Amino acid sequence: MFNQTAQKVFDESIDRALAVPPAELVASETEMSYAAGLISYALFSGDISHEQAKLMHMRIHSARARRVALLCRRQPVGQELRHVQ
C-alpha cells in the first residue's frame, strides 16, 4: 500500500490535473504522468499489488476521460483542434 505521503502526492497530482483549464493539455498530462510514475515505482518496490496498481491506473484514465469530455464540450461546433507542428 502507498504510504500516506505518496498517497497524498498521488491524490494532489490527480486533483491538479483536473483543475487545469481544459485547453492546457501539457500541464494536465504532466500531472497524470507523474501520478503514473508513482504507481510504477510503488509496484516495482513491492509497496502495492498489481490489482492496486490497476485500480490506481483506472483513476488516471478516468481523470483523462473527464478532461477530454471537458475539452470536447468546450469546442464550438464545426471547429477542430489545431495541431501545432
Backbone as numpy.savetxt, mean C-alpha at the origin, in Angstrom:
# Nx Ny Nz CAx CAy CAz Cx Cy Cz
4.81 -13.00 14.77 3.97 -11.82 14.77 4.85 -10.57 14.77
4.41 -9.55 14.07 5.10 -8.26 14.10 5.21 -7.78 15.53
6.34 -7.17 15.87 6.38 -6.52 17.17 5.55 -5.24 17.07
5.30 -4.61 18.21 4.40 -3.44 18.23 4.93 -2.30 17.37
6.23 -2.09 17.39 6.81 -1.00 16.59 6.62 -1.26 15.11
6.92 -2.47 14.66 6.78 -2.81 13.25 5.32 -2.73 12.81
4.42 -3.19 13.67 2.99 -3.12 13.33 2.54 -1.67 13.20
3.03 -0.82 14.08 2.67 0.60 14.04 3.20 1.24 12.75
4.44 0.93 12.38 5.03 1.48 11.15 4.26 0.98 9.93
3.90 -0.30 9.93 3.13 -0.87 8.83 1.79 -0.15 8.69
1.07 -0.02 9.80 -0.23 0.67 9.79 -0.10 2.11 9.32
0.93 2.80 9.78 1.14 4.20 9.39 1.46 4.31 7.90
2.21 3.36 7.35 2.52 3.38 5.92 1.25 3.24 5.09
0.39 2.33 5.49 -0.88 2.15 4.77 -1.74 3.40 4.91
-1.81 3.96 6.11 -2.59 5.18 6.33 -2.06 6.34 5.49
-0.74 6.48 5.42 -0.15 7.56 4.61 -0.45 7.35 3.13
-0.38 6.11 2.68 -0.68 5.81 1.27 -2.12 6.18 0.93
-3.03 5.94 1.86 -4.44 6.27 1.62 -4.73 7.76 1.76
-3.90 8.47 2.50 -4.12 9.90 2.74 -3.58 10.78 1.62
-2.70 10.25 0.80 -2.11 11.02 -0.29 -3.19 11.32 -1.33
-3.18 12.51 -1.94 -4.16 12.82 -2.99 -4.13 11.77 -4.11
-5.28 11.49 -4.72 -5.37 10.41 -5.71 -4.36 10.48 -6.85
-4.01 11.65 -7.30 -3.09 11.77 -8.44 -1.62 11.54 -8.06
-1.31 11.50 -6.79 0.07 11.32 -6.33 0.41 9.83 -6.26
0.57 9.23 -7.43 0.79 7.79 -7.51 2.13 7.36 -6.92
3.17 8.11 -7.18 4.50 7.73 -6.71 4.56 7.72 -5.19
4.00 8.72 -4.57 4.04 8.80 -3.10 3.28 7.64 -2.47
2.12 7.31 -3.01 1.34 6.21 -2.43 2.01 4.86 -2.66
2.56 4.66 -3.85 3.25 3.39 -4.13 4.51 3.24 -3.29
5.17 4.35 -3.00 6.34 4.30 -2.13 5.96 3.79 -0.75
4.88 4.30 -0.21 4.43 3.86 1.11 4.01 2.40 1.11
3.29 1.99 0.07 2.85 0.60 0.01 4.03 -0.35 -0.22
5.02 0.08 -0.98 6.22 -0.73 -1.18 7.00 -0.88 0.11
7.05 0.18 0.89 7.73 0.12 2.18 7.02 -0.89 3.09
5.70 -0.85 3.10 4.92 -1.79 3.91 5.17 -3.23 3.44
5.24 -3.44 2.13 5.53 -4.77 1.60 6.92 -5.24 2.01
7.86 -4.31 2.04 9.21 -4.66 2.49 9.23 -5.09 3.94
8.44 -4.43 4.77 8.34 -4.83 6.17 7.81 -6.26 6.29
6.83 -6.59 5.47 6.27 -7.94 5.49 7.34 -8.95 5.07
8.06 -8.65 4.01 9.09 -9.57 3.52 10.17 -9.80 4.57
10.59 -8.73 5.21 11.62 -8.86 6.24 11.11 -9.70 7.41
9.88 -9.45 7.84 9.32 -10.20 8.97 9.16 -11.67 8.62
8.76 -11.96 7.39 8.62 -13.35 6.95 9.99 -14.03 6.88
10.97 -13.34 6.32 12.32 -13.89 6.21 12.93 -14.18 7.58
12.69 -13.29 8.52 13.27 -13.46 9.85 12.46 -14.41 10.74
11.33 -14.90 10.23 10.53 -15.85 10.98 9.59 -15.23 12.00
9.41 -13.91 11.92 8.52 -13.23 12.87 7.05 -13.45 12.55
6.74 -13.72 11.28 5.35 -13.96 10.87 5.31 -15.21 10.00
4.14 -15.82 9.92 3.95 -17.01 9.09 3.56 -16.58 7.67
3.54 -17.56 6.77 3.12 -17.27 5.40 1.67 -16.81 5.37
0.85 -17.38 6.21 -0.56 -16.98 6.27 -0.70 -15.53 6.73
0.07 -15.15 7.74 0.03 -13.76 8.21 0.53 -12.82 7.12
1.59 -13.22 6.42 2.12 -12.39 5.33 1.08 -12.22 4.23
0.38 -13.31 3.91 -0.65 -13.24 2.88 -1.76 -12.26 3.27
-2.18 -12.32 4.53 -3.23 -11.40 4.99 -2.76 -9.94 4.95
-1.51 -9.72 5.31 -0.98 -8.35 5.30 -0.84 -7.84 3.86
-0.44 -8.73 2.94 -0.36 -8.33 1.53 -1.76 -8.03 0.98
-2.76 -8.75 1.46 -4.13 -8.46 1.05 -4.54 -7.06 1.48
-4.06 -6.63 2.63 -4.36 -5.27 3.09 -3.73 -4.23 2.16
-2.51 -4.50 1.70 -1.86 -3.60 0.75 -2.63 -3.58 -0.57
-3.03 -4.75 -1.06 -3.79 -4.81 -2.31 -5.12 -4.07 -2.18
-5.75 -4.18 -1.03 -7.00 -3.47 -0.78 -6.79 -1.96 -0.81
-5.72 -1.50 -0.20 -5.41 -0.07 -0.21 -5.13 0.41 -1.63
-4.42 -0.41 -2.40 -4.12 -0.04 -3.79 -5.41 0.03 -4.61
-6.29 -0.93 -4.42 -7.57 -0.92 -5.15 -8.40 0.30 -4.79
-8.37 0.69 -3.54 -9.10 1.89 -3.12 -8.53 3.13 -3.80
-7.21 3.20 -3.89 -6.58 4.35 -4.54 -6.94 4.39 -6.02
-6.94 3.25 -6.68 -7.30 3.20 -8.10 -8.75 3.64 -8.28
-9.63 3.19 -7.41 -11.04 3.59 -7.49 -11.19 5.09 -7.32
-10.46 5.67 -6.38 -10.52 7.12 -6.19 -9.99 7.86 -7.41
-8.93 7.35 -8.00 -8.36 7.99 -9.18 -9.32 7.90 -10.36
-9.95 6.76 -10.55 -10.90 6.60 -11.65 -12.13 7.47 -11.45
-12.59 7.58 -10.23 -13.76 8.40 -9.93 -13.45 9.87 -10.20
-12.22 10.25 -10.00 -11.79 11.64 -10.14 -11.65 12.05 -11.60
-11.40 11.09 -12.50 -11.17 11.40 -13.90 -12.45 11.85 -14.59
-12.43 12.99 -15.28 -13.59 13.41 -16.07 -13.86 12.42 -17.20
-15.12 12.27 -17.57 -15.50 11.35 -18.63 -14.85 11.79 -19.93
-14.31 10.83 -20.67 -13.71 11.13 -21.96 -12.25 11.52 -21.90
-11.69 11.62 -20.72 -10.27 11.96 -20.60 -9.52 10.76 -20.06
-8.35 10.55 -20.61 -7.51 9.45 -20.17 -6.34 10.01 -19.38
-5.74 9.15 -18.60 -4.52 9.55 -17.89 -3.41 9.78 -18.89
-2.64 10.79 -18.66 -1.48 11.04 -19.51 -0.28 10.33 -18.90
0.46 9.64 -19.73 1.64 8.94 -19.26 2.87 9.77 -19.61
3.70 10.00 -18.62 4.94 10.74 -18.84 6.01 9.76 -19.27
6.70 10.10 -20.35 7.75 9.20 -20.83 9.09 9.86 -20.76
